[in-house]
Amino acid sequence: MAISFVTLDIIVERTSEDRERAKSRGKHMGRPSQPRKNIEEALLRYNSRNTNGLNVKDIVKLTGL
């Protein structure tokens, strides 16, 4: 059992080092950003959900967010 913790620590350490190396080289980490137009449309639909009858799930489907 102690061996598995040591192995896990090594994996975490190497992963952290690789992520830092990638960031220093300018690599983007995480999901790609959405176009501003899609975000604005989703927010408009969300803010008017009481009148348009849409729920969050519907808004996500319509805007592709």
ZIWOZI-V186784 format. One line per field, one symbol per residue. ss: DSSP state (@ for helix, = for strand, . for the rest). phi: phi as a letter, one per 30 degrees, with the letter a starting at -180 (. if undefined). burial: b if it has 16 or more other ideal C-beta (glycine too) atoms within 10 Angstrom, else e. A space follows every 10 residues. Layout:
ss->???
phi->???
burial->???
This chain:
ss->.@@@@@@@@@ @@@@@@@@@@ @@@@...... .....@@@@@ @@@@@@@.@@ @@...@@@@@ @@@..
phi->.ddddddddd dddddddddd dddddiddcj dddcdedddd dddddddcdd cciccddddd ddcid
burial->eeeeeeeeee eeeeeeeeee eeeeeeeeee eeeeeeeeee bbeebeeeee eeebeeeebe eebee
